[in-house]
Each structure stands twice: as structure tokens, then as C-alpha cells.
Amino acid sequence: MTEEQTKKYGDILEIRQTSQKLEMIKGVIGLLSMAAKNHTMYPENHAIYQESLQAVVFRLDPFLKKYGDLRLDVEKDWLLFENETVYQDDSKKDKLAYPLFRDGIQWIEFQADIEAWEISDFINILNQYRMLQEEPKGDLVTALWEKDLPHMQYAATDVLWKAETVKDFSFFSLTGDKKQGADGYGMEDTASQDTTGPGGEAMNDDQQDTADATEGRDAGGDSALSIMDRTIWEMTPEELKRLEEMVAEEEAQTSTEDVLEVLWLILNTQNEPEDYAIILEFIKEEFKATLAQGEFRIALDFLASLKKTYQSGKTEKPWAQPLLRQLYVDIANPQVLGVVKDVLPSLDKQRADQVDVFRKLLLRLPPASITALAPMLMEKLSASLERQLMEIIGSLAKRDTNHLEQMLDRPEEDLVKKLVYILGHIDGEKPMQILIRMTHHSSARVRLEALKALERRNKNMIKGLFHLVNDPVVIIRRMMWNHLEQYKNEEIGDLILDYLQQKKIIYRDDRQILSCFKTLGRCGTPGSIPFLGQTLLGQRWDFGSERSLWRQGAVLALVELNTQEAQDILKKASRSLLPSVRSAYQKALKDHQ
């Protein structure tokens, strides 16, 4: 039983690796075909053609680094990789495989460190000889030989155009390893193979090639179906350890929709919680790989499947619901969702509908995903993409602010400032209290952003913000006094009166002092009149060089009070025998007008 289980899980991993590899190859060939089309439409130095070349290199390099050289076998209308079809010519589009086949190319190989100029030369040759001319001045094979591209190998019928030995790399394959010829070039020795058809008749080369390709594809299909129909039972500790090692090896893999579908099929056959949890771990890793590849549509469909499975589990498998909920939480962790950071820059170059899919995907994640998404705001993003990401974080935080609040303790000033801005657009008492707390932040930029956010709320929060009248940054102090001037009540008046009486002013700012007195008068605090009268008329107040300024402030406050008692004090000031008092009175009235 143990041997059968080991083979079973080995087959699952083989499907996974082979499927991922084939999808990567299909992506490379698709981009190569697009670049070839752009070559016919634009000059070689045109930005669109150059970008399409770079796209090929961008997709090809990771494959070559991970798997080694990419060898494609050429048939009449399709390209094969390890007997699996990875490309087929479309009669409505420019053909890629047939020109190679027609001119005798048996296989072509891309090697590590290949550069964009080599791919461009290959495309140029392919387009030049794509259509067979009446009087050809050469052929595709000869042109490739003359170019002698350093990181491309190929073989042609009857003539091997490269003298160097071509290394044969082994890959996982559902159909078995491709036979290597005795010449060491990875070419099949057709003379040594049985080429008889039904009834003992000899088959020609085309019939033999077709039979070989069909046999390979049928074998792969039968293997996949047999694996999908199997039932997974309990696992031993040794098998679990082996699976964990396999998952670790596959962490950097790109994802495919087929692999996720197979895993979901396997998951639905499970009736034991332990095995169910193990398959969910595989699915989590596939979801991570899907995000790393930028396949957001597949990831969005995955979340829909997860929701459907969760709902069906209420009656069919109630014990599975906690496991599915945990998966939903796990995929929002930075260890999984954090891989999105590497593909964010490419979103700017994608169509609006693809960006919309990205947005829908993230909005369906739990608020805990803020922990992974917020640090991405420190990346170099376009203004449009940064705005999208901030809106997504804001929408998630509206459901639960706890995760956003935790991120405010991060040391990165720019990040915290952006998060405070997001928080400022979320209504509610808790966001407001968090913003008030952020006005005590060590960063002046963060304090200023928090104050701006609170001002937009148009609520009286003066008691929680009054400490900002002594902020070391003059812009914040003045903004705070401007904010104070919008309110007229005794509570604010008492705060200002205590501030002046106790001489709590830390930073000398003439404009701030005058604003302080003026706001005190507008609040109409009855207990302020004795203080204002003494400040204006008294001779024993020792304010030094500030005495005149404080007298002017007292005049402004008394004018704002506009009570009979205040008017009497102002009359005394206008008739005072002290020139400094009369001067302060006159100057204050002039400034007030």
C-alpha cells in the first residue's frame, strides 16, 4: 500500500511539473510568434518590436535557468517538446512550424544566456524565408548557418549544421524520455527503428513521424486520466515528509490552470481530514505560483472555486470548512501574497480589463492581506498603479482596520504617511482615534498628514489635537491655529486661556500669538476678561520684548469679545498715559480692519 501511495503522489508531482513546464514553453512560443508578426509591421528599431523582443527574453530566461536548454522538435504543422505539442500552426495566421519543417529543420534549441539580438536575427531569417519564392536566393538553414548564432543549436535533414555536440537534458515527461541517437546529437536513428505499418507495409517518413507523435500524445492522455481517477488514502509520515520536500523544490514554479483543476478534483475525492489538509497545502503552493506568474484570472477563478467548495461543505463535509477557512487566511499571508510584488510593474503595460481582474482578485481577499499589500507601496510604481493599490487597501481596511493599524508601527516614513492618507478616507470613530494618535508620531510628515485627514472630518477634536499648537514644525502649528479659529466654545477658550496664563508657548511665533488671542476672544470665555485687562493695561507684567505683541493680542481678543466690560477696557487703553499701551491699541485696531 505504501508503495502504491508513493507512486501516486509521485505521479501528481510529475503532472504538476510537466504541466508547468509546458505552459512556460507555450508562453515563450506565443511571444516569439507575436514578435515575428511585429517584425513584419515595424522597423527593427521601433519601440513596439523591441518591447516584444524583450518580452521573449523575459519569459525564456527563467525557463533556461531552471530547466536548461529548450529543445523543440519540428513537425509539419507543429512544434513538440518531449513528444508533447506546444505549438500548432494556424491557417489564419503566419505559420511558425511549417517554414522550419519545409527547409529541413528537425529540431531547434535555445540555450542559456541567449540575447535579444540573437532572437531578432532568428526572427529576421524566419520572416525572410517564410514564403517559398519562385527563384529562392537561399534557404532558412543556410541563413542560420551563416549567422552562426552562439546560443542556438539546430539539426537539419541529411546535414548537421553545427559541429559541436548538443547536450541532451532530461525532463519529467508523462510519455517517457525521448530516445537519443547513437551520434550524441539527440537525433533519432530512424534506420534502427521499426517503420512498418499495419500489414507489414513500410511507412514513409511522414507516416512514421505522425505515428510517433500520436503515440506520445495518447500515452500522456491515458496517464493523466488514470491518475485523476485514483483515490488518495491516508499518508505515512515518510510520505508526508517526501511531499513537503517536493513542495519546497517547487516553490518557485509558475502555475497553470490545469494543475489547479487536477488538484481540486483530487481534493473532492478526499474523505479524511488529514489527507484533505495535505492536498490543500499543495493547492496553496499552486495559488502562490499562479500569483508569481501574474495569472490573476486563474487566481480569481480559484477564489470562486474555493467559495463554492466551502458552501457545499456545509452539508457534504462539515469538517472541511475550518480547513478551507484556514486556506483562505493562509493565501493572504505575506509568504504567499507577497510574490505579487515582483509582477506589479508589469501591470502598467497590461490592458484595462486585466488590471480590473487584478483589482477584483485582491478585493476578494480577507483584510489580513493588507499586511502583504501595504509594503508594496514602497515599490517604484506608476501614479495610476499606486492609486489602485491604495484604493484596494482602503476597501479592505473598511472591513477591518486592525491590520492597517498594525502597519502604522512600521519604521518606513513614506509607507506610514501613505497609510495615514488611506485611513483618512475611512469613516468611523476608530479610524478617527487612530488618526489622533498619529498626530504624536515622530515624523512631521506623518503628523501633518494625520492633521489634514482630521480637518477633513469637520469635527471638533480640539482637545485631542491641542498639543499641536506647540509642534516643532511651524506649518503644523499654524494649521492647528487656523483649525482652532473655526470653533467658538468655552471648552476651547479654557484651553487657550490656560495655555496663555501658564506661558506654555514653546516656539516664538508672532502670528501664532496673535491668532491665539483672537481665537480666545471669539470663544467668549467669561474668565478671560481679567487676564486680558491685566495683559493690556498692567505695568508689572514682565514680557520683555514680547510685551507689545501680547498687548496687541489682548486688544484683538477684547474686540472679538465685544461685551460692555471689554469695551470699557479698550476705552481705557485708548486714553492710557502710557505710549506703549496706546500704540499697541492703535496697531491692533489697524490690523483688525
C-alpha positions in Angstrom: 0.0 0.0 0.0 2.8 2.3 0.9 4.5 1.7 -2.5 1.2 2.5 -4.3 0.7 5.7 -2.4 4.3 6.8 -3.1 3.8 6.2 -6.8 0.5 8.0 -6.6 1.9 11.2 -5.2 5.0 11.0 -7.4 2.6 11.0 -10.4 0.8 14.1 -9.1 4.1 15.9 -8.8 5.1 14.7 -12.3 1.8 16.1 -13.7 2.4 19.3 -11.9 6.0 19.8 -13.1 5.3 18.7 -16.7 2.2 20.9 -17.0 4.0 23.9 -15.6 6.9 23.4 -18.0 4.7 23.0 -21.0 2.8 26.2 -20.1 6.0 28.1 -19.8 7.1 26.9 -23.3 3.8 27.7 -24.8 4.1 31.2 -23.4 7.6 31.6 -24.9 6.5 30.4 -28.3 3.4 32.7 -28.2 5.6 35.7 -27.5 8.0 34.6 -30.2 5.2 34.4 -32.7 4.0 37.9 -31.7 7.5 39.3 -32.1 7.8 37.8 -35.5 4.5 39.5 -36.5 5.6 42.8 -35.1 8.8 42.5 -37.2 6.8 42.5 -40.3 4.9 45.6 -39.2 7.5 47.8 -37.7 11.2 48.7 -38.3 13.7 46.8 -36.2 14.5 49.8 -34.0 10.8 50.6 -33.4 9.8 50.6 -29.7 7.0 48.1 -30.2 9.2 45.5 -31.9 12.0 46.0 -29.3 9.5 45.5 -26.4 8.2 42.3 -28.0 11.8 41.0 -28.2 12.4 41.8 -24.6 9.2 40.0 -23.7 10.5 36.9 -25.3 13.8 37.1 -23.3 11.9 37.9 -20.1 9.9 34.6 -20.4 12.7 32.5 -21.9 15.4 33.3 -19.4 13.6 31.8 -16.3 12.9 28.6 -18.2 16.5 28.2 -19.3 17.9 28.9 -15.8 15.5 26.4 -14.2 15.4 23.6 -16.7 18.3 24.1 -19.0 18.3 24.3 -22.8 14.9 24.4 -24.6 14.8 21.9 -27.5 11.8 21.9 -29.8 11.2 19.1 -32.3 9.8 20.3 -35.6 6.9 18.6 -37.4 5.0 19.7 -40.4 2.5 21.9 -38.7 3.5 21.8 -35.1 6.4 22.0 -32.6 6.9 19.4 -29.9 8.6 19.3 -26.6 9.3 15.8 -25.2 6.6 14.5 -27.5 4.0 17.0 -26.3 2.6 19.5 -28.7 3.4 23.0 -27.6 2.5 24.9 -30.8 0.4 24.3 -33.8 0.2 26.5 -36.9 -3.0 28.4 -37.5 -4.1 28.6 -41.2 -5.4 32.2 -40.5 -2.1 33.4 -39.1 1.6 33.4 -40.1 3.0 29.9 -39.7 5.9 29.3 -37.4 6.5 25.5 -37.7 5.9 24.8 -41.4 8.8 27.0 -42.7 11.2 25.3 -40.4 9.9 21.8 -41.4 9.8 22.7 -45.1 13.5 23.7 -45.1 14.6 20.6 -43.3 14.9 21.7 -39.7 14.4 18.7 -37.5 14.8 20.4 -34.1 15.9 23.8 -32.8 17.3 24.5 -29.4 17.6 27.7 -27.3 20.4 27.8 -24.8 21.1 29.7 -21.6 22.4 33.3 -21.9 20.7 33.9 -25.3 20.4 37.6 -26.1 17.7 39.7 -27.7 19.8 40.3 -30.8 20.0 36.5 -31.5 16.3 36.1 -31.3 15.9 39.1 -33.6 18.2 37.6 -36.1 16.3 34.3 -35.9 13.0 36.1 -36.5 14.5 38.1 -39.4 15.6 34.8 -41.1 12.3 33.1 -40.4 10.3 36.0 -41.9 12.6 36.3 -44.9 12.1 32.6 -45.8 8.6 32.1 -44.5 7.1 32.2 -48.0 8.6 30.0 -50.6 9.8 32.1 -53.6 9.8 31.0 -57.3 13.6 31.6 -57.5 14.9 31.4 -54.0 18.3 33.0 -53.3 19.0 30.7 -50.4 17.1 28.9 -47.7 16.4 29.1 -44.0 19.0 26.5 -43.0 21.8 28.2 -44.9 20.9 31.6 -43.5 21.0 30.2 -39.9 24.4 28.6 -40.7 25.8 31.8 -42.0 24.6 33.7 -38.9 26.1 31.1 -36.5 24.0 32.3 -33.6 26.0 31.4 -30.4 23.1 30.3 -28.2 21.0 28.4 -30.8 21.6 24.8 -31.9 19.6 23.0 -34.6 19.7 20.0 -36.8 18.6 19.6 -40.4 17.8 16.7 -42.7 21.0 15.0 -44.0 23.2 17.8 -42.8 24.1 18.7 -39.3 24.9 22.4 -39.4 26.6 22.5 -36.0 29.8 20.7 -35.4 29.6 21.0 -31.6 27.9 18.3 -29.6 24.4 19.1 -28.5 23.7 18.2 -24.9 20.6 16.2 -24.1 18.8 17.4 -20.9 16.4 15.1 -19.3 13.0 16.3 -18.1 10.0 14.9 -16.4 7.6 13.6 -19.0 4.4 11.6 -18.8 5.3 9.8 -22.0 8.9 8.7 -21.1 12.2 10.1 -22.3 12.8 10.8 -26.0 15.3 8.3 -27.4 18.7 9.7 -28.2 20.6 8.6 -31.2 24.0 7.0 -31.1 25.5 10.0 -32.7 25.1 12.0 -29.5 23.1 14.8 -31.1 19.7 13.9 -29.7 18.5 12.8 -33.2 16.7 9.5 -33.6 18.3 6.8 -35.7 15.4 6.1 -38.0 17.3 3.3 -39.7 17.3 1.2 -36.5 13.5 1.7 -35.7 10.6 -0.5 -36.8 8.9 1.6 -39.5 6.4 -1.0 -40.7 2.8 -0.1 -40.7 -0.3 -2.4 -40.4 0.1 -5.4 -42.5 3.8 -5.2 -42.6 3.9 -2.3 -45.2 6.8 0.1 -44.8 5.8 3.6 -43.7 7.3 6.7 -45.2 8.9 9.4 -43.1 5.8 11.5 -42.8 3.7 8.5 -41.7 6.3 7.4 -39.2 6.6 11.0 -37.7 2.8 11.2 -37.4 2.5 7.8 -35.7 5.3 8.7 -33.2 3.7 12.0 -32.3 0.2 10.4 -32.0 1.5 7.6 -29.8 3.2 10.2 -27.5 0.1 12.3 -27.0 -2.1 9.3 -26.4 0.2 7.9 -23.8 0.2 11.2 -21.9 -3.6 11.5 -22.0 -4.1 7.9 -20.7 -1.6 8.5 -17.9 -3.3 11.8 -16.8 -6.8 10.2 -16.8 -5.6 7.2 -14.8 -4.1 9.4 -12.2 -7.1 11.7 -11.9 -9.4 8.6 -11.4 -7.4 7.3 -8.4 -8.4 7.9 -4.8 -5.9 9.2 -2.3 -5.9 7.5 1.1 -4.1 8.0 4.3 -0.4 9.0 4.3 2.5 7.8 6.3 5.0 10.2 8.0 7.6 9.2 5.5 5.3 10.1 2.5 4.3 13.4 4.2 8.0 14.3 4.6 8.7 13.5 0.9 5.7 15.6 -0.2 7.0 18.5 1.9 10.4 18.2 0.2 8.7 18.2 -3.2 6.7 21.3 -2.4 9.8 23.1 -1.2 11.5 22.3 -4.5 8.6 23.6 -6.5 8.1 26.9 -4.6 9.4 29.0 -7.5 7.4 27.2 -10.2 4.9 29.0 -12.4 1.3 27.9 -12.2 -1.2 26.5 -14.7 -4.9 26.3 -14.6 -4.8 22.6 -15.4 -2.7 21.8 -12.3 -5.2 23.6 -10.0 -8.1 21.8 -11.7 -6.4 18.4 -11.2 -5.7 19.2 -7.5 -9.4 20.3 -7.0 -10.5 17.0 -8.5 -8.2 15.1 -6.2 -9.4 17.2 -3.2 -13.0 16.4 -3.8 -12.3 12.7 -3.5 -10.8 13.1 0.0 -12.9 11.8 3.0 -10.2 12.1 5.7 -9.3 15.5 7.2 -5.6 14.7 7.3 -5.4 13.9 3.6 -7.7 16.9 2.8 -5.3 19.2 4.6 -2.3 17.9 2.7 -3.9 18.5 -0.7 -4.9 22.0 0.5 -1.2 22.6 1.1 -0.5 21.7 -2.5 -3.2 24.0 -3.6 -1.9 26.8 -1.6 1.5 26.5 -3.2 -0.1 26.4 -6.7 -2.0 29.6 -5.9 1.2 31.2 -4.8 2.9 30.1 -8.1 -0.1 31.4 -10.0 0.3 34.9 -8.4 4.0 34.8 -9.1 3.3 34.2 -12.8 0.8 37.1 -12.9 -2.0 34.8 -13.8 -4.6 36.8 -12.0 -7.6 35.5 -13.9 -6.7 31.9 -12.9 -6.3 33.1 -9.3 -9.7 34.9 -9.4 -11.4 31.7 -10.7 -9.6 29.8 -7.9 -11.2 32.0 -5.2 -14.6 31.4 -6.8 -13.9 27.6 -6.6 -12.8 28.0 -3.0 -16.1 29.8 -2.1 -18.2 27.2 -3.9 -16.4 24.3 -2.2 -16.8 26.0 1.2 -20.5 26.4 0.7 -21.0 22.9 -0.5 -19.1 21.6 2.5 -21.8 22.8 4.9 -23.8 19.7 4.2 -21.4 17.3 2.5 -18.2 17.7 4.5 -18.7 19.9 7.6 -15.3 19.0 8.9 -13.7 20.5 5.8 -15.0 24.1 6.4 -12.4 25.0 9.1 -9.6 23.8 6.8 -11.0 25.8 3.9 -11.3 28.9 6.1 -7.7 28.5 7.1 -6.6 28.2 3.5 -8.4 31.5 2.8 -6.4 33.1 5.6 -3.1 31.5 4.6 -3.2 32.8 1.0 -3.4 36.3 2.3 -0.2 36.0 4.3 2.9 37.8 3.0 4.6 34.4 2.4 2.0 33.8 -0.3 0.6 37.1 -1.4 3.9 38.8 -1.2 5.0 37.3 -4.5 2.7 39.8 -6.3 5.3 42.5 -5.6 7.5 41.2 -8.5 4.8 41.3 -11.1 3.3 44.7 -10.1 5.4 46.7 -12.5 4.1 44.7 -15.5 0.5 45.7 -14.7 1.1 49.2 -16.1 1.6 47.6 -19.5 -1.5 45.4 -19.4 -4.9 46.2 -20.7 -7.6 47.8 -18.5 -9.6 44.6 -18.3 -6.5 42.7 -16.9 -6.0 45.4 -14.3 -9.7 45.1 -13.4 -9.2 41.4 -12.8 -6.2 42.2 -10.5 -8.4 44.6 -8.6 -11.3 42.1 -8.2 -8.9 39.4 -7.1 -7.4 41.5 -4.3 -10.8 42.8 -3.1 -12.0 39.2 -2.6 -9.1 38.5 -0.2 -9.5 38.9 3.6 -8.5 42.2 5.3 -5.4 40.4 6.6 -3.9 40.7 3.1 -3.2 44.4 4.0 -0.1 43.0 5.8 1.2 41.8 2.5 -0.1 44.6 0.2 0.9 47.6 2.2 4.7 47.2 1.9 4.2 47.1 -1.9 3.5 50.9 -1.7 7.3 51.3 -1.1 8.0 49.9 -4.6 8.5 52.1 -7.6 5.0 52.2 -9.1 3.3 54.5 -11.5 0.9 57.0 -10.1 -2.0 55.1 -11.5 -1.0 51.7 -10.1 -0.2 53.2 -6.7 -3.6 54.8 -6.6 -5.2 51.5 -7.4 -3.3 49.7 -4.7 -4.1 52.4 -2.1 -7.8 52.1 -3.0 -7.7 48.3 -2.6 -6.0 48.6 0.8 -8.6 51.2 1.8 -11.5 49.0 0.8 -10.1 46.1 2.7 -9.5 48.3 5.8 -13.1 49.4 5.8 -14.0 45.8 6.6 -11.4 45.6 9.4 -8.9 48.4 10.4 -6.9 46.3 12.7 -4.4 45.1 10.1 -3.9 48.6 8.8 -3.4 49.9 12.3 -0.7 47.4 12.9 1.2 48.5 9.8 1.3 52.1 11.2 4.1 50.9 13.5 6.4 50.3 10.6 9.6 52.4 10.6 9.3 53.5 7.0 8.1 57.1 7.0 6.8 57.1 3.4 4.8 54.0 3.9 3.2 55.2 7.1 2.4 58.5 5.5 0.5 56.8 2.7 -1.3 54.5 5.1 -2.4 57.5 7.2 -3.7 59.1 4.0 -5.7 55.9 3.3 -7.0 55.9 6.9 -8.1 59.5 6.5 -10.7 58.3 3.9 -12.3 55.7 6.2 -15.2 56.9 8.3 -15.9 55.9 11.8 -14.9 56.5 15.4 -12.0 54.1 15.5 -10.2 55.5 12.4 -10.6 58.9 13.9 -9.0 57.9 17.2 -6.1 56.2 15.3 -5.5 59.4 13.4 -5.4 61.4 16.6 -2.8 59.0 17.9 -0.8 59.5 14.7 -0.5 63.3 15.4 2.0 62.2 18.1 4.2 60.4 15.5 7.9 61.2 15.5 7.7 62.1 11.8 6.5 65.6 11.0 5.2 64.5 7.6 3.1 61.8 9.2 1.7 64.3 11.8 0.9 66.7 9.1 -0.9 64.0 7.0 -2.9 63.0 10.1 -3.9 66.6 10.9 -5.1 67.1 7.3 -7.1 63.9 7.5 -8.8 65.0 10.7 -9.5 68.5 9.4 -11.5 66.9 6.5 -13.8 65.3 9.0 -15.1 68.7 10.1 -15.5 67.6 13.7 -14.4 69.3 17.0 -11.4 67.2 18.1 -9.5 70.2 19.6 -8.9 68.6 22.9 -7.0 65.6 21.3 -5.1 67.9 18.9 -4.3 70.9 21.1 -0.8 69.6 21.7 0.0 70.6 18.1 0.0 74.3 18.9 3.5 73.6 20.2 4.6 71.4 17.4 8.2 72.0 16.3 7.1 72.5 12.7 5.7 75.9 12.1 3.4 74.7 9.3 1.7 72.3 11.6 1.4 75.0 14.4 -0.2 77.5 12.0 -2.5 74.9 10.5 -3.6 74.0 14.0 -4.4 77.6 14.9 -6.3 78.0 11.7 -8.3 74.9 12.7 -8.9 76.4 16.1 -10.4 79.6 14.7 -13.2 77.6 13.1 -14.7 76.8 16.6 -16.3 79.1 19.2 -17.0 77.4 22.6 -15.9 77.8 26.1 -14.1 74.5 26.2 -11.6 75.7 23.6 -11.5 79.1 25.3 -10.5 77.5 28.6 -7.7 75.5 26.8 -6.3 78.7 25.2 -6.6 80.7 28.4 -4.7 78.1 30.3 -2.1 78.0 27.5 -1.5 81.8 27.8 -1.7 82.1 31.5 0.7 79.3 32.2 3.0 80.6 29.5 3.1 77.2 27.7 4.3 78.7 24.4 7.5 76.9 23.4 8.2 78.4 20.0 8.1 82.2 19.4 5.8 83.0 16.5 4.2 86.4 16.4 1.5 85.3 14.0 0.6 82.4 16.3 0.4 84.5 19.4 -2.0 87.0 17.8 -4.1 84.1 16.4 -4.2 82.6 19.9 -5.6 85.8 21.5 -8.0 86.3 18.6 -9.4 82.8 19.0 -9.7 83.3 22.8 -11.9 86.3 22.2 -14.1 84.5 19.7 -14.8 81.7 22.2 -16.4 84.3 24.6 -14.8 82.8 27.7 -16.0 85.0 30.7 -13.0 84.2 32.8 -10.7 85.6 30.1 -11.5 89.3 30.7 -9.5 89.9 33.9 -6.5 88.2 32.2 -6.9 90.3 29.0 -7.3 93.6 31.0 -4.2 92.9 33.0 -2.2 92.0 29.9 -3.2 95.2 28.1 -3.2 97.8 31.0 -0.9 96.3 33.6 2.5 97.7 34.1 4.0 94.8 36.2 3.8 92.1 33.5 7.3 91.4 32.5 7.2 90.1 28.9 10.4 91.7 27.8 10.4 92.3 24.1 7.1 90.4 23.7 5.1 92.9 25.9 3.9 95.0 22.9 2.9 91.9 21.0 0.9 90.5 23.9 -0.9 93.9 24.3 -1.8 93.8 20.7 -3.2 90.3 21.1 -5.2 91.4 24.2 -6.8 94.2 22.1 -7.8 91.7 19.4 -9.3 89.4 21.9 -11.3 92.2 23.6 -12.6 93.4 20.2 -13.8 89.8 19.4 -15.5 89.6 22.8 -17.4 92.8 22.1 -19.0 92.9 25.6 -19.5 96.1 27.7 -16.8 95.1 30.0 -14.4 94.5 27.1 -15.4 97.9 25.6 -14.6 99.7 28.8 -11.1 98.1 28.9 -10.5 99.2 25.3 -11.5 102.8 26.1 -9.0 102.9 29.0 -6.3 101.6 26.6 -7.1 104.3 24.0 -6.7 107.0 26.7 -3.8 105.5 28.6 -1.0 107.7 29.7 1.5 105.0 28.6 2.5 105.5 25.0 3.2 101.8 24.6 -0.4 100.9 25.6 -1.9 103.5 23.2 0.5 102.3 20.4 -0.5 98.7 20.9 -4.2 99.6 20.8 -3.9 101.6 17.6 -1.8 99.0 15.8 -4.1 96.2 16.8 -7.2 98.1 15.5 -5.4 98.8 12.3 -4.5 95.1 11.8 -8.1 94.1 12.7 -9.6 96.2 10.0 
